[in-house]
């Protein structure tokens, strides 16, 4: 019965480890930390799950052979077992420098009810059956989980025999029915035999569980998260986790094209400075490298290209018709040469966005070519000229508990003439029109992407609360508390 308890304890610990690790030495684009207060919160959440789920746990029937005083050699079956009560006086989850996580559970107590039956192996056949109540109290478990990483950047877990100690405390079994009055006379011997068996075998079972089932769960942890159909974030580990009163993990933190061959983006990864802060349950440091690689992926996918035509403009005074007053003021020579025709503007980024993060600003700069055309009566396009536009905007960041979000209020645009097929063009009158187009088309696209944002490395049971965002040179720091919502725990 103690084996089942130990297994549930380890499953509860999985929630703690995977929440903390969410994720050749490579400079990280993303770092994460879970503090001791975060470990304490997740420990308490795991224990709450344990208390709720262990009462519902299915315990398989047991059969075997044994030697029992008075009766002799028997074959027995113990069936219909269920736990009637369970408690742990205290549990501590701490880090071990250079190793991993240490779990210590003290005062483990439980009560169990079930049925028994047996038959002996002698010439005279004897069989009997009844029910029993068993209890274990004051048990203690100490277990070290060694955390590393594999070649794919996934976390690994293992334990050696020296990493586990267990003391069963006091075991008491009382039989009911049949000749229980006789068997209970030897309950002291039965209790001691069970205690010895538990003390001898429990750590072997625990170590086997860690190195098989728990290790298998770690090997299937996802190390990337899809943003949309174009991009995916790589959260794989780039170095071993560090354990020093808290857990620090370093991750790739790069965005790649989804479903396509991967190549490294041509950007430098800024250094995330050392930071002793443990004031929240968890922290995330996200460098501008992550944002720039995202922009690089979208640029390569052609997502920074858009053709603006009259039917895409909002209803109002602004019109692409060369006979409109707006166009006559903006492009008088074009309107004279192509009266009562519509314009088309093809916008296309000439380079990936540049992201610059400082203590005061989160700034994004995008260079765009604006090709102006007239739509002729034949529906063909007559090229007019091309403007260079530099779009610059500051972004406000927020967190909704699972994603990093952003929004921008306005964009500034500087333009210059790149080339022209119709001679000299006065750029100044075009500035107002370009500013309008940029804030009507590009700004909503940026904010629409920001409503979804970047997925943070959580799991379905974890949400971040009370986020505090601070910015530094080349990175943002997100401090959060953790809210755990339990789901069904598979035992």
C-alpha positions in Angstrom: 0.0 0.0 0.0 2.9 2.3 0.7 4.2 1.8 -2.9 1.0 3.3 -4.3 1.4 6.4 -2.0 5.0 6.9 -3.2 4.0 6.7 -6.8 1.3 9.3 -6.3 3.8 11.5 -4.5 6.1 11.3 -7.5 3.3 12.1 -10.0 2.6 15.2 -7.9 6.2 16.3 -8.1 6.0 16.1 -11.9 3.8 19.1 -11.9 6.4 21.1 -10.0 9.3 20.0 -12.2 7.6 20.5 -15.6 6.3 23.9 -14.5 9.8 25.0 -13.6 11.4 23.5 -16.7 8.8 24.3 -18.9 12.5 24.0 -21.1 26.9 22.3 -26.7 26.4 25.6 -24.7 24.5 28.3 -26.6 23.7 31.9 -25.5 20.0 31.8 -24.5 17.4 34.0 -26.0 15.1 33.2 -23.2 15.7 32.4 -19.5 13.3 31.3 -16.8 13.4 31.0 -13.0 11.2 29.4 -10.4 11.9 30.7 -6.9 11.6 28.8 -3.6 8.2 30.5 -3.0 7.2 29.2 -6.4 8.3 25.7 -5.5 6.4 25.9 -2.2 3.2 27.0 -4.0 3.5 24.1 -6.5 4.4 21.7 -3.7 1.2 22.7 -1.9 -0.8 22.4 -5.1 0.7 18.9 -5.7 -0.2 17.8 -2.2 -3.8 19.0 -2.6 -4.1 16.9 -5.8 -2.6 14.0 -3.9 -5.1 14.2 -1.1 -8.0 14.4 -3.5 -6.9 11.7 -5.9 -5.4 9.1 -3.6 -8.8 8.3 -2.0 -10.1 7.5 -5.5 -7.0 5.5 -6.5 -7.6 2.0 -7.9 -5.3 -0.5 -6.1 -4.8 -3.8 -7.9 -5.5 -7.1 -6.2 -2.5 -9.0 -4.8 -1.8 -12.8 -4.9 1.1 -14.8 -3.8 2.5 -17.5 -1.5 3.6 -17.0 2.1 4.4 -18.8 5.3 2.0 -17.9 8.2 2.5 -19.1 11.8 0.1 -21.9 12.8 -1.4 -22.2 9.3 1.9 -23.0 7.5 2.5 -22.4 3.7 -0.4 -20.7 2.0 -1.6 -19.2 -1.3 -3.4 -15.9 -0.6 -5.4 -13.2 -2.4 -5.9 -9.6 -1.2 -8.7 -7.9 -3.1 -11.1 -4.9 -3.2 -8.5 -2.6 -1.5 -9.2 1.1 -1.1 -7.7 3.9 0.9 -10.0 5.3 3.6 -7.8 8.1 4.9 -4.5 9.8 4.0 -2.4 12.6 5.4 1.1 14.0 5.2 2.3 16.1 8.2 4.9 18.0 6.2 6.6 18.0 2.8 9.6 20.1 1.7 10.7 20.6 -1.9 14.1 22.2 -2.2 17.0 22.4 -4.7 20.3 20.7 -4.6 23.2 22.6 -6.2 24.5 20.9 -9.4 22.0 18.0 -9.0 18.3 18.8 -9.1 15.3 18.7 -6.7 15.0 17.1 -3.3 11.6 15.9 -1.9 11.2 15.2 1.7 7.8 14.0 3.1 7.4 13.4 6.8 4.5 11.9 8.8 2.9 10.0 5.9 -0.1 8.2 7.3 -3.0 6.3 5.6 -5.6 3.7 6.3 -6.7 0.9 4.0 -9.6 -1.5 3.9 -9.9 -4.7 1.8 -10.7 -8.4 1.7 -8.5 -11.5 2.2 -8.7 -15.2 1.5 -6.3 -18.1 1.5 -5.8 -21.8 1.2 -3.0 -23.9 2.6 -0.6 -26.3 0.9 -0.9 -29.2 3.3 -2.5 -32.6 3.0 -5.5 -31.4 4.9 -7.0 -28.6 2.8 -7.8 -25.5 4.9 -9.1 -22.2 3.5 -10.5 -19.1 5.0 -11.6 -15.5 4.1 -12.6 -12.2 5.6 -11.8 -8.5 5.5 -9.0 -6.4 7.0 -8.1 -2.9 8.1 -4.5 -1.8 7.8 -2.8 1.5 8.7 0.6 3.0 8.2 1.7 6.0 10.3 4.8 8.1 10.7 6.4 7.1 7.4 9.2 9.2 6.0 10.5 9.5 2.4 13.5 11.5 1.0 14.1 11.4 -2.7 16.5 13.3 -4.9 15.6 13.8 -8.6 18.7 14.5 -10.8 17.7 16.9 -13.6 19.7 17.3 -16.8 19.1 17.7 -20.6 19.3 15.4 -23.6 20.7 16.0 -27.1 17.3 17.4 -28.2 17.3 20.0 -25.5 14.6 18.3 -23.4 14.9 17.9 -19.6 15.9 14.5 -18.2 15.3 13.0 -14.8 16.9 10.1 -13.0 17.6 8.8 -9.5 20.2 6.3 -8.1 19.7 4.0 -5.2 21.7 6.4 -3.0 19.1 9.1 -3.8 16.3 7.5 -1.9 15.6 6.7 1.8 12.3 5.4 3.3 11.2 4.5 6.8 7.7 2.8 7.0 7.1 4.1 10.5 4.4 1.9 12.3 2.3 -0.6 10.4 -0.8 -2.2 12.0 -3.1 -4.9 10.4 -6.3 -6.2 11.9 -8.2 -9.1 10.3 -12.0 -9.6 10.5 -14.1 -12.7 9.7 -13.2 -16.4 9.6 -10.7 -17.4 12.2 -9.4 -13.8 12.5 -9.4 -14.2 16.3 -6.6 -16.7 15.9 -4.6 -14.9 13.2 -4.7 -11.6 15.2 -2.8 -13.3 18.0 0.2 -13.2 15.6 -0.5 -9.6 14.4 2.8 -8.4 15.8 4.7 -10.7 13.6 2.6 -9.8 10.6 3.1 -6.1 11.2 6.8 -6.5 11.6 7.1 -8.6 8.4 5.2 -5.9 6.5 7.4 -3.1 7.9 10.6 -4.9 7.0 9.3 -5.6 3.5 8.3 -1.9 2.9 11.7 -0.7 4.2 13.5 -3.1 2.0 11.6 -2.7 -1.2 10.1 0.8 -1.3 13.2 2.7 -2.6 13.7 0.0 -5.3 10.2 0.6 -6.5 10.6 4.4 -6.3 13.9 4.4 -8.2 12.4 2.2 -10.9 9.4 4.5 -11.2 11.7 7.6 -11.6 13.9 5.9 -14.2 11.0 4.5 -16.3 7.6 6.2 -16.0 8.8 9.6 -14.8 11.7 9.7 -17.3 9.3 8.8 -20.1 7.1 11.7 -19.2 10.0 14.1 -19.3 11.1 12.7 -22.7 7.8 13.7 -24.2 7.7 17.3 -22.9 7.2 19.8 -25.7 10.1 22.1 -26.4 8.3 24.4 -28.8 5.0 26.3 -29.1 3.2 27.3 -32.2 2.4 31.0 -32.6 0.3 30.5 -35.8 0.5 28.7 -39.1 3.7 30.5 -40.0 5.9 30.5 -36.9 6.9 28.4 -33.9 9.0 29.3 -30.8 11.8 27.0 -29.8 12.0 26.7 -26.0 14.6 23.9 -25.9 17.3 23.9 -23.3 20.7 25.3 -24.3 22.4 24.3 -21.0 21.8 22.3 -17.9 19.4 23.8 -15.4 21.0 25.6 -12.4 19.9 24.8 -8.8 20.8 27.3 -6.1 17.9 27.9 -3.9 15.8 28.4 -7.0 15.7 26.8 -10.5 17.2 28.7 -13.4 16.8 27.4 -17.0 18.3 28.8 -20.2 16.4 28.2 -23.5 16.9 28.7 -27.2 14.3 31.4 -27.4 14.2 31.6 -31.2 11.3 31.7 -33.6 11.5 29.4 -36.6 9.2 28.9 -39.7 6.6 26.3 -38.9 7.0 23.1 -40.9 10.0 24.2 -42.9 13.8 23.6 -42.7 15.4 25.7 -39.9 18.4 28.0 -40.3 19.8 30.3 -37.7 18.7 33.9 -37.9 21.4 36.5 -38.6 21.1 38.3 -35.3 23.2 38.5 -32.1 21.8 37.3 -28.8 22.1 40.0 -26.1 23.4 39.1 -22.7 20.9 38.7 -19.9 22.5 40.1 -16.8 22.7 38.2 -13.5 19.7 39.0 -11.3 19.1 37.7 -7.8 15.4 38.6 -7.7 13.1 36.0 -6.1 10.2 38.3 -5.2 7.7 36.3 -7.3 7.0 32.7 -7.9 8.6 32.7 -11.3 10.4 35.0 -13.7 10.9 35.1 -17.5 13.7 37.0 -19.3 12.9 37.5 -23.0 15.5 39.0 -25.2 14.9 41.1 -28.3 16.5 38.2 -30.2 13.2 36.3 -29.8 11.2 39.2 -31.3 13.7 39.9 -34.1 13.7 36.2 -35.1 9.9 36.3 -35.2 10.0 39.4 -37.5 12.6 37.6 -39.6 10.3 34.6 -40.0 7.3 36.7 -41.0 9.4 38.8 -43.3 10.6 35.6 -45.1 7.1 34.4 -45.3 6.0 37.6 -47.1 3.8 38.7 -44.2 5.0 42.3 -44.5 3.6 42.8 -47.9 0.2 44.3 -48.7 -1.6 45.8 -51.7 -3.9 48.7 -50.9 -6.8 49.4 -53.2 -9.8 51.7 -53.1 -12.1 48.9 -51.9 -9.9 48.3 -48.8 -10.1 51.9 -47.7 -12.6 53.0 -45.0 -15.6 55.0 -46.1 -14.9 58.7 -45.8 -13.3 61.7 -47.6 -10.0 59.8 -48.3 -10.2 58.4 -51.9 -7.7 56.8 -54.3 -9.6 58.3 -57.3 -7.5 60.8 -59.2 -10.5 63.1 -59.5 -10.9 63.4 -55.8 -9.9 66.6 -54.0 -7.5 64.7 -51.8 -5.6 63.3 -54.7 -5.6 66.6 -56.6 -3.9 68.2 -53.6 -1.5 65.3 -53.1 -0.5 64.3 -56.7 -1.7 67.1 -59.0 0.4 66.0 -62.0 -0.8 62.4 -61.8 -4.4 63.5 -61.6 -4.0 65.6 -64.7 -2.4 62.8 -66.7 -4.7 60.0 -65.4 -8.1 61.7 -64.7 -10.9 59.7 -62.9 -8.7 56.6 -62.4 -7.9 54.7 -59.2 -4.6 54.3 -57.6 -3.1 51.2 -56.1 -0.2 51.2 -53.5 1.8 48.0 -53.1 3.6 48.0 -49.8 6.5 45.6 -49.1 9.1 45.5 -46.3 12.7 45.6 -47.6 14.2 44.1 -44.5 13.0 42.3 -41.3 11.8 44.6 -38.5 14.4 45.9 -36.0 13.5 45.5 -32.3 15.3 47.6 -29.7 14.5 47.2 -26.0 15.7 49.7 -23.4 14.6 50.5 -19.8 12.3 53.2 -21.2 11.1 51.8 -24.6 10.1 48.8 -26.6 10.8 50.2 -30.1 10.1 48.5 -33.5 11.4 49.9 -36.8 10.4 48.7 -40.2 11.6 49.8 -43.6 9.0 49.6 -46.4 8.9 50.3 -50.2 5.6 51.8 -51.3 5.1 51.3 -55.1 2.4 53.6 -56.5 0.4 52.6 -59.6 -2.6 53.8 -61.6 -5.2 51.2 -62.6 -5.8 51.8 -66.3 -9.2 51.2 -67.9 -7.7 47.9 -69.2 -7.1 46.9 -65.5 -3.4 46.8 -66.1 -1.1 48.9 -63.8 0.9 51.9 -64.9 3.9 52.4 -62.6 4.3 55.9 -61.1 6.9 56.0 -58.4 8.3 54.4 -55.3 8.7 55.8 -51.8 11.0 54.6 -49.1 9.1 54.6 -45.8 10.6 54.1 -42.4 7.9 53.1 -39.9 8.7 53.5 -36.2 6.6 52.7 -33.2 6.7 52.1 -29.5 4.9 49.1 -28.0 3.2 48.5 -24.7 3.6 45.0 -23.3 1.2 43.0 -21.1 0.5 39.4 -20.0 -2.8 37.6 -19.9 -1.6 34.6 -17.9 -0.5 32.4 -20.8 0.8 34.8 -23.5 2.9 37.9 -23.8 0.8 40.5 -25.5 1.5 43.9 -27.0 -0.3 47.0 -28.5 0.7 50.3 -30.1 -1.2 53.5 -30.2 0.3 55.1 -33.3 3.2 54.8 -35.8 5.5 57.5 -37.0 6.5 57.4 -40.7 9.4 59.1 -42.5 9.3 59.0 -46.3 11.6 59.8 -49.2 11.5 59.3 -52.9 13.3 56.2 -54.1 12.6 56.4 -57.9 10.0 57.8 -60.3 8.7 57.1 -63.8 6.9 60.5 -64.0 9.7 62.9 -63.0 10.1 64.9 -59.8 7.5 64.2 -57.1 6.8 66.5 -54.1 7.1 64.2 -51.2 5.7 66.5 -48.5 2.1 66.4 -49.6 2.3 62.6 -49.6 3.3 62.4 -46.0 -0.2 62.8 -44.7 -1.5 60.1 -47.0 1.2 57.6 -46.2 0.8 58.3 -42.4 -3.0 57.6 -42.8 -2.4 54.4 -44.8 0.2 53.1 -42.3 -1.9 53.7 -39.3 -5.0 52.3 -41.0 -3.5 49.1 -42.3 -0.2 48.3 -40.6 -1.1 49.4 -37.0 -4.3 47.2 -36.8 -2.3 44.2 -38.1 0.4 44.8 -35.4 -2.3 45.1 -32.7 -4.2 42.1 -34.0 -1.1 39.9 -33.7 -0.5 41.4 -30.3 -3.9 40.2 -29.1 -2.6 36.7 -29.4 1.0 37.5 -28.8 3.7 34.9 -28.0 2.8 31.8 -26.0 4.8 31.6 -22.8 6.2 28.2 -21.6 3.4 27.1 -19.3 1.3 23.9 -19.2 -2.5 23.6 -19.3 -2.7 23.6 -15.5 -0.6 26.7 -15.0 -1.5 30.4 -15.4 0.6 33.4 -14.5 -1.0 36.1 -12.3 0.0 39.6 -11.0 2.5 40.1 -13.8 5.2 42.8 -13.4 7.1 43.7 -16.5 10.4 45.5 -16.4 12.7 46.3 -19.3 16.5 46.4 -19.6 19.0 46.8 -22.4 18.0 44.1 -24.9 15.5 42.2 -22.8 12.3 42.3 -20.9 11.8 40.7 -17.4 8.4 39.3 -16.5 7.8 38.5 -12.8 4.7 36.5 -12.1 2.9 34.5 -9.4 1.6 31.1 -10.3 -2.0 29.9 -10.3 -2.5 26.2 -10.5 -5.8 24.7 -11.7 -5.8 20.9 -11.1 -7.1 18.5 -13.7 -7.5 14.7 -13.4 -4.3 13.2 -12.1 -3.4 9.9 -13.9 -2.1 7.4 -11.3 
